[in-house]
Amino acid sequence: MIDLHTHLLWDWDDGPDDRVQALEMCRMAEKDGTKAICLTPHLFRANRYGDNLELLRQRMVEFDEEMRTSGIGIEFHWGAEVYVHAEVVRAVEKFRFTVDQTSYVFLEFAADGVPVGAANMLAQLMSKGFVPIISHPERNKGFAARPELLFEFVNMGCAAQVTAASLTGELGKETRTTAGLFLVNNLVHIIASDAHRTIGRPPGLSGAVEAASKIVGESKARAMVTEVPRAILDNKALPDWGEPENPLRHKTWTQRLLGMPRRSTRPAGWGGGGGQRTGSGHTTVLKIKKNST
Ligand SMILES: [Fe+2]
């Protein structure tokens, strides 16, 4: 299995504090059957050293050395989890914070909503040759309340990653239900641990694959930790995944399948991804500079 989104680098972000904890996490991953891991340290959020890229590079070298000398047999790759902010397009273009120098880049929205202008920002990145991977949309209040937004972004060509602990229920019933909704509608492509610590969001994917198998079948669930992340590491197109479906079209049967309560009517003034959204408690504002360099 390949774990494409993790925070294993010690003393950088809200992941492990020291190399001992990082090593323990790698051992847990290896024991669970993970053969390859991509480290995706936070950038523009939750890091301790002000996004000091020089320091990050040094830490990456230290990490690789530490794991090699400690006998960890995992194949390591490097990427980043880029926090969405006003200058995100310019930052990604300038520094190429992608997975292993491919076209794929992990983007993390603030957990409290999907900002106005998000579709425009994603379109700008795609026009520059990047393929955004939306980190754990099931844990974002905006996507959870309006799953049609994720449909819109996946339809544009984005990929999305669901967190293992969301599928196993460790992050709560509601998050698990939302993750299931995205799975059955072909809106998520990758299962990753997003491991931060040995508990909470620990390393390991096998439990989540088992949970996902019950929703989409074993073959597709396994592809989310094998074939799909391998295609990303190889900078290839994703395998055929089936058409993304708008969850709102099937909400009655989907809700029945997943045991979801019926949602109340959408607030007035809610438009498409690129338009002005009003009336939402889960919408923040993102201003993207059009001609930023
Ligand atoms: Fe993360």
Boltz pocket constraint, residues with backbone or C-beta under 6 A from the ligand:
constraints:
  - pocket:
      binder: B
      contacts: [[A, 5], [A, 6], [A, 7], [A, 40], [A, 81], [A, 135], [A, 194]]
      max_distance: 6.0
